[in-house]
């Protein structure tokens, strides 16, 4: 915005006031519309020049992506306005706001689990040790530390100690020489250094009222040297847990090769098979309130011991959890340090693994439904021939899950837990009420699971419709930057727009509605490379050397198949994929179907050479 544009905007405003006093179609309205169009042209040109200068000023990848996020309209500032504390008092001073937010974050887990605290005294050790393997000692691996140090990203945020990853990378081996004695002492004495137990918390507004502390997501920044030591322990813990198959196969998060896409593929293909057999599926999308904050340390200790973690490894983990503290930073002002009595450290490497151990018994808590998880996102479902049978089992499963939650000091959120019935035919008459304690749960015809819109027909039309609106809006915004070079526009498009559009494309990419997205994809190519409308769509893709979304979908399917066949994905994905291929291809041999399926996919990808598809698989 400059003085000449402001002058034209003032002129436009005066013409509008004048036109409003005359009938529509008068000369005054014609003059106003000319001035309006002229101002819009000036504003678009100014915006394009502004972003062109911003992108030209970027000197690193970090600066580039910061500019892209700013262009996409994502908030790059963390300024926080007035905050209301638990007593209803509104605070405007930054330090007072930080204190209010810190108090909320520290106490939210305790508040949610308060109603079940009495049960712990009656059962101090609920979990008997039932396995023969043990993890006793922590082995300090200098090579692992060295490789972890090399992989540190220079721009990674530092913790309260202000030791940056860039500094550690530059020091390299000299840092390890100082760090090793400290790490060895930590392991020998089974004590995690108290300075590394402190977290600096920054707050990110999610949605809703900015006054409400509950509408902010805490981002915990921990000491980088502390996370390097965590990485050694985490690797050893992973080898023990997954090497001995101690973590439920129903937990798809925090494991090598696991992804929301694979979990959703597994779920929806099982549901599709059931629908094809004229069954009815009842699905519950379960929301646990502040799941990571509600982890009870006493219960977690019992679960660690029951899963085979003993000796110095066990003692070190207990010390790691004890006496953790955090402070909140708001607009540069800090709160005081407060101790955290519940939960696992968010932003840490061990936190997700400890949560996996804590929630490991959830899938086995009910025999009336199957339970699948990705971190704390939980989906339960059952299949039956009649609505009454399905709803009866769903009610029992919800009661079982709610009991498990109470026994483990967790809370199921009734307002955010949704029910959906999948069937090929419509239901006649009222449905049986399903309750979570005293709260009646709501039935929905569509729901969002792990970022994907699922409807009760598994049609994907709603998801593609939502993507289409988002895709068009982002392309419209990109067009404001038409003054930028082609390579910059293409980079923004493929790195800032396409990944969110093709997220989990293996799930919904076979939809007939995909053509809607293909059209937008080709429109983007025409805009970025200034290709005429008379040019055929296939020629547009050939000129730009872009792949179609259909190609991206088929390549993703082939990639998943390849990874499952060569054991580069969770074993459970291989099981559902084999059944899927057998069903859709009419093949019943494990080895044959995968190879034949890859051949089918390769043939369907032509005229693109097959070497383009699998040439880089060895590096996946």
N, C-alpha and C positions, 0 to 999 in steps of 0.2 A: 504494500500500500504506500503510495506517495501522494504528494500534494496535487498533482495533475489529475490523478484518479479520484481523489476526494472532491475536487472541483467538479468533475463530471457527475459524480454521485449526487452532489448537492443540486446540480442542474436537473438531473433526473427526478429528484424528489420534488422540486418546485413544479416541474411539468406534470407530475402525478397529481399534486394538489389542484392544479389548474384544470386537469382533465376530469377529475372527480366532480367538478361543478358543471360539466357539460354532458350532453347525451353520448351514449356509446356510438362510435363510428365518426365522431366529429374530428376536425383537424387537430384539436388539442390532444385527443387520444392517439392519433397517428404520430404526432410529434413526440409524445411520451414513449411510445413503443420503439421508435427509432433510437431515442436516447437510452432506453433500457437495453436494447440489443447492443448498442455501442459500448455501454458500461460492462455488459457481460463479456464482450470480446476483450476489452481491456483487462478485466479481472482474470480471465483465462490465460491471457498472454503473460500477465504479471506472475501468476502462479507457476506457469511453465518455466519462466526465467528464474524464479526463486529456487525451484527444485533443481534446475540445471546447475545453478551456482553451488547449491548444497552438495550435489553428487560430484561436481568437479573439485570440491574442497576436501573430499574424503581421501585419506592417505593410507588407510588400512582396512582390512575386512571388517573389523569391529565398527569403524566409523561408517562404512558402507551400510551395514545392517542396522545400525542405529538410525540412519537416515531413512532406510526402507520402512522400519517400524513407525517412524514419525510420519512418513508418507501414507502408510496404511491407516493412520488415525489412532494407532495404539499409544497409550499414554507413556511418555518417556520421563515425566516428572513424578515425584513421589510425595509432593506436598499434601499434607492432610489437614483438613479443616477442623471445626469444632467436634468434640467427641463427648458422648453421654456415658457416664460411668454406671455401675450397677445400682447406684442409689438414685439415679435419675438426674444427677447434677451434670450440667453441660460445661465443659472445659474448653477455653480458648487459648490458654497459654500452652506452648509446645511441650514444656516439661510435664505439666499436669496431664496433657493428652497422652504422653508416653507412659506415665504412671498408670493411668486408667486402662490403657491397652495392655500393658504388661500384667496388671492384676487380672484382667479377663483371661488372657492366654494361659497364665499359670494355674488359674483356678477352674477353668472350664471342664477339664477332665475329672477333677474331684467332685465338682457340682453334679455332673451327669451320673457318676457312679455312687453318689451319696446314699441313694435309696437301698443299695444292696451291700453296704459296708458290713452290716451285722452278720451276713452269711459267712464271712471269712473266718470269724472266730470259731464257728462250729466245725470247720473243716480245714485245719491248718495245712494239710497236705492231701490234696485231692487226687493227685496223679501218681500212681504207682509206676515204678520203672519196669518197663516190659520189653526191653531190647537188650541184646547181648553186646553190642558194639559201644565203644566209649571214645570220647575226645577228651584227653587229659591235659596235654601240654600245648603251649604255644611255641611254635618254632619260628625264630626270627630269620627271615630270608633276605640277605643283603641284595641279591640279584633282583628280587621282586621289588624291593624298595627303590633300587636304581632305575628299573624300567618304569615304575610308577612316577618317579621324579621326572623322567624324560617325557612322559606323556602329559605332564601338567600343562594346561592351557594358560598362556601368558595373561589373558584377560580375566582369569577366574577371580571372583571376589574374595578378598582376604577376610579373616575373622577378627575378633576383638584385639588380637595381638598385632594387627597391621603388618604381618609378614606376608608379602605377596608371592604369588606363584612365579612371577617374572624374576624376582630376586633369587628364589630358590633354584630356578632353572639356570640362572647365570652362575651361581656359586657351584652347583653341581656336586662333584665328589667331595669338595671341601665341606659342604653342608653335611653330607652323609658321615664323614669322619666325626663330626660333633654330635650328630643325631643318634648314631648307633649306640654309644654308651647310655644315653638317656632311654632309648627304647629297650635296651637290655635290662636296665634297672627296673623299668616299668613292668616288664614281664617277670623278672625274678621276684619282685616284691608284690606282684599282683595288684599294682596300683596304676590307675590312669592319671597322669598329671592334672592337678586341679585347675591350672590355667587353661587347659584344653577342654575342660568341662563347661566353660563359659561360652554362651552364644549371644551374638548381637542379632537382634530381631528387627527386620524392616517390614513394613506393612504394605500390602497391596490391596486396594479396594476391589472387591469382586462385583457386587451388584447390590441394589437396594439402598436404603438410607445411609448416607455417609456418617451419620451420628452414631449408628449402631456398631459397637465393637465386633459383634458377630459377623458383620459383613466385610471384615478384613481378613486376608490370608496372611499368616505370619511366615516370613521368609527368614530362616535361621542361617546365619553366617558363622561357621565354625573355623577353628584354627586349621590351617592347611598342614602344618607338621603333624597335628593330631590325626588328621584324616589319612595321612600317609601310613601311620601306625595302624589305624583302623583297617586300611586296605590289606595289610598283611594278615590280620586276624580274620577279616572277611573271607579272603581266599581260602584259608584253612577251614573255616566254618562251612563254606560252600562245598568244598571237597568232601567233607564229612557228611553233610546233610543230603546232598544229591548223589554222592557216591554210594550211600547206603539206603537210598530211596526212603528217607525219613520224612520228607515233606510231601504232603498229599498231592497227587497228580491233578487234583481239582483246583490247585492254586497255580494259575498261569503267570502270575507276576513274579518279578525278582528272580527269574531263572533264565539260563542261557537259551536263546532261541524263542522264548515265550513272547507273545505280543497280543494286544487286544484283537487284532485281525484274526489270528489263529483261533482264539477263544470264540469269537463271534462266528467264524466259519464252522467250528465244531458244533456250537449250539444250533445255529440255523439249519444246518444240514440234517441234524437229528430231528428237528422239528418238521422239516420238509418231508423227510421220509415218513414220519408219523402221520402227517396230513394226507400223504398219498395212500396211506393204508386206512383212511377214513377215521383216524383217531382224533381226539380232542386234546389240546395241550394247555395246561394252566401254568402261567409264568408269573413269578413274583420278583420284581426288581427291588431289592432291599437296600435301604440307606441306613448305614450306621452313623450316628452323630459323633463327629470328632473321634473317629476310631483310633487313630494313632495316639491321641492325647489321653485316651481312657485305659491304656494298658496298665494293669495293676502290677506293681513290681513284685509283690509277694507271690501272686499267682504265676507270674513269669518265671520266678526262681524255681518253683515246683516243676514247671513245664520244661525248663532247661535241663533239670536233673533227670526228669522222666525220659527225655529224648536221648540221654547218654552223655551229656556234657558234665564233666566232673573235674575234680582236681584243681590245678592252678588255672586252667582255662575257665572253669566255672567261677572261681574266685575273682579272676581278672574282670570277667563280664559283670559280676555283681558290683565291683568297685566302679566300673565304667558307668553304671547306672546311678550310683549314689552321689548325692550332694551336687547335682548339676544345677547350674544357675544361668539366668538370662537377663538381659536388659533390652528395652525397646528404644529405638532411635526414631524420633519424629521431627522432621524438618531441621535436623542437625542437633536437636536436644535429646539428652539421654535420661531414661528413668534410672531408679536404683536397681541393684541386682536383687532378684528374687529366686528362691530355691524352687525347683520343680520336683514334686513328689510322685507324679504319675506320668505315664506316657513313655514313648521311645523318642530319642533325639531326632527331630526332623531336620533334614539337610545333611544327615550323617550317612555313612555307608553301612553301619551295623543296624541302624534303626529299622529299615525294611526287612532285614533278615530276622530280627527279633520279633517283628510283627508276624512274619510268616510262621514262626514257631508258636507264637501266642494263639493265632487263629487256626492252627493246624487241625484242631478237632472239630471245626465247624461243619465240614462236609459229612462227617459221621454222626452229627448230632440228631439227624432225623433219618428214618427209613422210609418215609412217605414221599420223599422227593429227592431229585438229584440237585446238588448244590455246586455251582462253579464260581470261582473267584478270580478276579484280577486285582491284586492288592486288597483294598477294602471294598471294591465294587463287587457286590454279591448278587447272583441270580439263581433262584431256585425254580425248578419246574417239575411237573409230573405229567404223565401221559395216560389216558384212559379212553374207554369206549363211550362213556356217557358223561354229561355235564355234572351230574350229581356225584359220580365216582371221583371225578377230577377235583371238584370243589371240596369234597370231604377230605381228600388227601392233602389238598393245599392248606386247609384249616389246621389239620394236624401238624403239618410241616412248619407252619408259621408259629404254632404254639411251641414246638420243639426248638426252633431257632431262637425264639424270644426267651425261652428258659436258658438256653446256652448263653445268650447275651447277658442275662442277669447273673448267671453263675460266674461269668467272666468280667463283670463290672462294665459291660458295654450296653448301649442303648440303641434300639431300633427306632428310627424316626418315622412315626406313623403318617405324618403329612407328606413325606417324600417317598414312602414305600408304595409302589403301584402294582396292580393286578391286571393281567391281560389274558384273555382266552383266545386261542387260535383254533379256527375250525373252517372247513370248506363251506359249511352251511350256517345260516343265521340262526340265532337262538330265539326261541319263542317263550314269552312269559318272563317274569322277574327271576333274577338270579339269587341264589342263596347268599346271605350276608357273610362276609369274611372279616373276622375281627383280629386285631392285635391288642390283646388285653381288653380294655374297655373301648378302644377306638376302632371304628369301622373303616376298613380300607376301601379305596376307590378303584373301580374298574375303569380301564382306559382302552381305547381302540388303537392307540399308538403311543410309543414311549421312546425315550432316548437311552441307549445302553452303550457306554464307552464311546460316546460321540457319534453313534449311528442311530438314525431314526428307523425304528422297527414298527410295522403295523401288524394287525391281527390276520393279515392275508399273506404276509411275507412277500409283498409285491415290490418294495423298494421305490415305488412311485413317489411317495412323500419325501423320502430322503433325497432322491434326485431333484425333485421340485425345489427343496430347500437349497440344495447345492447350486441349482441353476440361478436362483435369485442372488445368492452370495457371489457366484462366479461373474454374473452380469454387473453387479455393483462394483466389484473390484476392477473389472475391465474398464468400466466407465471412469473410475478414478485414475486408472493407468493412462487413459486417453488425455487426461489433463497435462500429461508430461510429454506430449508429442514433440516438444522441442529437443528432447534428449536424444543421444545417439542410439542407433538400433541395438548395439550390443549391451548398452545399459538397460534399455527397456526389456530386452530378451532375458537378461540376468534377473531383473526384478520379477519378471513373469514366471520363470521356471524355478526360482529359489524362494520367492515370496508369495506366489499365488497357487501354482500347480500342486505343491505338496499337500496343501489343505484340501484341495478339490479331489485329489486321487487317494486320499486317506482310506485305507481298507477297501480299495477298489475290487479286490478279489471277491469280496462279499456281494457287491451290488452291480458289478460291471457287466453282467449278462443281461441286465434290464433293457427292455426295449426303449426305455426313456433315455438311454445313454446318448442317443443321437442328438438330443437337445444340448447336451454338454459338448458334443463334438462340434456342433455348429458354432457355439461360443468360442471354442478352442481355435477354430479356423478364422473366426472374426478377429481374434487376437493376432493371429499370424498376418492377416491382411493389414491390420492397423500398424503393427510394429515394422513391417517391411514395405508398407505403402503399395500393396498389391491391389489391382483393379478388381471390381466386383464381377467383371465378365470372365475372370479366370476361374476355371473349374476347381472345385475343392481339392481334388487329388493333385492337381498341378500346384496348388498353393503349398501343400505339404511337401511336395517334391522340391519346389524352389527354396523353401526355408530349411529343408532337411530336418523337419520335425516329424515325430512319430504321432500317429493318431492315438486317442484315448483308448480305442479298442485294442491297439497294439500293446499299450501299457498294461491294460487289463490281462491280456493273454500272456504277456511276459511274466506278470506277477503270479499267475496261476502256475506257469511252468517253473518259476523259481521256487514256489512253495513245494511243488511236487519233487523237484530236484533235492531240496534241502531235507524233506521228509525221507526220501529214499536213501540218502547218504547220511542219515542220522545227524543232521545239522539243525534239527528242530526237536522240540519235546516229543517224547515217545508217543504220547497220547494223540498228537496231531497225525502221526503216521497211521494210527488205528482208524481214526475217522476218515482219513483220506483214502485208505484202502477200501473201506466200505463205500465211500462216495464214488470212487472210480468203478467199483464192481456194479453199483446200482445204475450209474449213468452210462457205462460202457458195456455192461453185460459181460464182464470178465471176472473170473473167480480165482485167478492166480496172483499172488502178491508180486512176484517179480515181473511177470508179463504186463499187468495192467499199467504200471508206471511207465515202462518203456514205450508201450503202445500209446499211452496218453500223451507222452512227450512228443511222439511222432505226429499225433493228431494236431497238437498245438502248433508244432513247427509248420505243418502243412497249411494251417489256417492263417499263419502269419505272412505267408507269401503275398506280395513279391519281395518282402524283406528277406535277405539271406539268413539262413539258420545260424551261420557263424556269428552274426551280430547278437543273437540271443544267448548263446552259451559260451561265447568266447571268453567272458570274464568270470565264469562261474567258479573257477578254481580259486579266485580271490575272495569269494563271499564268506 
